Amino acid sequence: MKPSNETLVLVDRPRDRIARLTLNRPEKRNAMSNALRTQLFAALEAADRDPDIAVIVLRGAGSCFSAGYDLSSDVRDGQPWYSAGGIGNWPRHVVEGCFRIWDMAKPVIGQVHGYCLAGGTELAAACDLLYVADDAKIGYPVVRSISPPDNQFYPWLVGMRRAMEMMLTGDTISGIEAAASGFANRAVPGEELEALVLDMASRVAMVPPDVQQINKRAVHRQMEAMGIRAGIRAGTELQAMSAMTESARAFHASVQQGGLTAALSERDGRFGDYRTAGD
């Protein structure tokens, strides 16, 4: 895959010591191609190295945060860093990316509005803090046709019962439900979201970065002691196994035969949501 000449990630500094990254494919609901992901991780790492930046904000342009990975592209082509090939390459690659954010020195704050689906939820889950619009729609519809998540974070963030319900239905939760369940820190009306995120980012930026990186790691190390890193890595093997089922192969065949839109509409039509709900 050739490098994209498009600016797929916008970078600005809305306040002192804050870098803000905006996924910039609004016409595709910020579907994450490898070209976009390459620019995103380059921008994240540049901000993490910048001594003038103390905190990073991540959001999406247009109507939503992200509807997930770009299923119309070949995710094996042009990955932004090398991941070992073979069975399970993609889920391993995704998890490595989420842990790249996890392991950065600077705190990353997610700002979610509209759809936050599939790979979008994985990206949001990797952020250190997450603030959402109260009417956001957060979920992993891929469980209906292909597999559980590449990055199986749901049980860690929302608990077994809520995670089980989401995994067995592919239904979304609202921003309000996301905050109540622990997926997000807080939910507010959409018109208040940007101000909330920037105010929180400014508060986070008051703490010296050399101290803040240790504060961030202190929480992560406790999660690791409970097994989160090993558990999520083990989950990549289940994702790879599910992607080889007869049902998953049939779904991919339907995409090849009738196109992605038709395949997704057929998948979700029985549930009456996502694109079949008319939003």
N, C-alpha and C positions, 0 to 999 in steps of 0.2 A: 504494500500500500504506500503510495506516495504521500509525503507530508502535505497537509492541507494548507492552502493559502488563505482560507477563511479565518476570521477571528472568532473562534468558537468559545472562548472564555474571555470575558471582559475583566479588566483589573482596574480598580480605582482605590482612592484613599479618602473615604468620606469623613473621617475625623483623624485627629492626631494619633499616630502609632497603630492605626487600624488598616489592614489591607482587606479589601472586599473583592471576592471572585464571583462572577456571575456567569452561569452556564448560558450560552448564547445561541441556542437553536430553537427559538420560540415557535417557529413554524412546524417543528417536529416534536413539540412538547419536551424539548431538551433531551431527546433520546440520545443516549451516550454511545456514540461511535468510538472506536479506538483513536480516531483523530482528535475528538473532543477530549477523551481521557488523557491523551498525550499532553495536550495543552494544559489541562487541569492540573496534572501532577507536576508539570514543570513550574506552573505558577505557584502551587502550594509550596514546593521546595524552595523556590526563589524567595518567597515571603518568609519561610522558616529560617533562611540564612541571613535575611536583611536585619541588621542591628537596629534600624529605625522602626521596625514593626514589632509589636508586642502581642497581637492577636489577629486571627484571620476569620473573616465572615464568608460563608458560602451560601449562595442563593441561586435561584433560577430566573431567567427573563421570561416575560410573557405571562401566560395563564397559569403556569404551574412550576413546581420545583423540577421534577423530572418524571417522565412516564416509564423510565427504565432504560435498559440497554437497547441499542439499535438492532432490532431483530432482522432488519433488511440487509445487514452487512455480515461479513464473515469475521466473527470475533477472533479467529485464529490469526488473522492477517493484520500486521502492524501493531501488535501489542506494545504498550509504551515501555516495558522492560521485559527482560527474558524471564520466562517461567518454564520449568521443565515440561517437555512435551508428553505426548501419550494420553491415555485415558485420564480424564480429570484435569486436563490442562487449564480449562477455563475457570472452573470454580477455585482451583488453587491460585490462579492469577488474580481473581477478584479478591480473595481473602488476603493475599499479599498486599494488594492496594489498600484495603481497609486498615491493615496493620501499619502501613506506611504513614497513614494519617495518625493513627493511635500513637506511633513512636516518634512523631515530630516533637520538637521542643515547645513550639508555640501552641497555645490552645486554639482549637478550631470550633467556631460557633455556626451551627446550621440554622438557616432561616427558610422555613417551608411553608408554601402556600399552594393551593390547588392540588393537583395530583402529585403524589409521591409514591410511586409504584415500583415493584420488583427491584431492579438495580438501583432505583432512586432511593428506596428504603434502606438498602445496604450502605449507600453513600451517606445518607442521613444518620444512620446508626453509628457510623465510624466517627462522627463529630463528638467533641467533648461536651458541648452543651447544645441543646436543640430547642428552638422556639418555633411554634407553629401557629398558623391561622386557625381559628376555631372551626372553620368549615373545610379545612384541608381533608383530602381523602387519601388515606395511607393503607397500603395493602400489598399483597403478593399474589396476584391472580395466576401466575405461572403454575402454582400448585394444582390448578384445574386440568392441566394438559401435559406438563412436562416433568416438573420436579420440585422438590423443596428448594429453599434459597441456596445460592452459592455460599453465602455468608449467613450461617444459621444462628442469628443473634436473638430471635424472638423470645425463646425461653429465658434467656439471660435478662432481658429488659422488661418483659411484661408478665413473666411467670408462666407456669405450665398450663393452667386452664385457659387463659386468654390466648396463649400461643397455639394451643391445640385447636381451639375454635377457628383461628385465622388460617392455620395450615390445612384444616379439613374442609374449609369452604372457599378460601380465596377471597372472602369478603373484605371490604375496607372498614377501617375505623375512622372516626372524625378526629379533628385536631383536639377537641375536648376530651374524647376518649383516650387519645394518645397520651395526653398529659396526665389523665387520671390513672392510667395503667403503668406509667413509668417510661414509656417510649420517648416522651418529650418532657422538658422541664416545665413548660407553661404554654397555654393556648390563649390567644387574644383575638379580638376582631381583626380582620385583615388590614384595615386601615391603620391599626395601631402597631402592627408587627414590626415594621422597619424601625420605628422609634425605640421600641422595646429592645430590639437586637442591638442597636447602636449604643443605647444607654448601658446595656449589660457589657458590651464589648469595651466601652470606656472604663467601666468599673474594673473589669479584668485587667485592662492595660495599666492600671495604677500600681499593680504589684510588679516589682522588678522581674524581668524575664529570667534571670539566673535563678531566682527563687521559684518563679512560677513553673518552670519546667520540672522542678522536683515535686511541686504540689501536684502537677498533672500525673507524673509517674507514680506518686504515692497511691493514688486511687487505682491506677491500672495494675500495679503490682499486687494489690489485694485481690482484684478480680482474677489475675493470673494464678494466684495461690489457690483460688477456688476452682481453677481449671478452665477458664474461658478460652484461653488461647488453644489449648489442646483440644477442647471440645469443638470449637469452630473449625479447626483444621481437620478433625476427624469427619465433620459433616460434609466436607468436600467430596469424600468418597461415596457417601450416600447420594449426593446430588448427581455424581457421575453415573452411578448405578441406575438411578431413576431415569436419567436421560437416555438410557438404552432400552427402556421398556417398549413393548409393542405400542402402547398408547402414545408415548412420546414420539416414536418414529412415525406413527400415523399423523400426528399433528404437523410435524415437519413436512411430511409429504403433502398435506393439504395446503401448506404455505406455498410449496413449489407449484402446485397445480392451480390454485385459485387466487393466490396472493395473500399477503399478511392480513390486510383489512378483513377480507372475507373469513379467514381462519379464526381471527379474534372474535368477530361477530358471532360466528357459529359457536365458539367456545362459551361466550358470555351470555348468549341469547337466552338460554334456559334459566340463567340466574337473574336476568333483567337488569344488569348493571353495566358499568363502564361505558363503552361506546354504544351499547344497545339501549342504554337509558336516555340517550339523546343529549349528554353533556359533552 
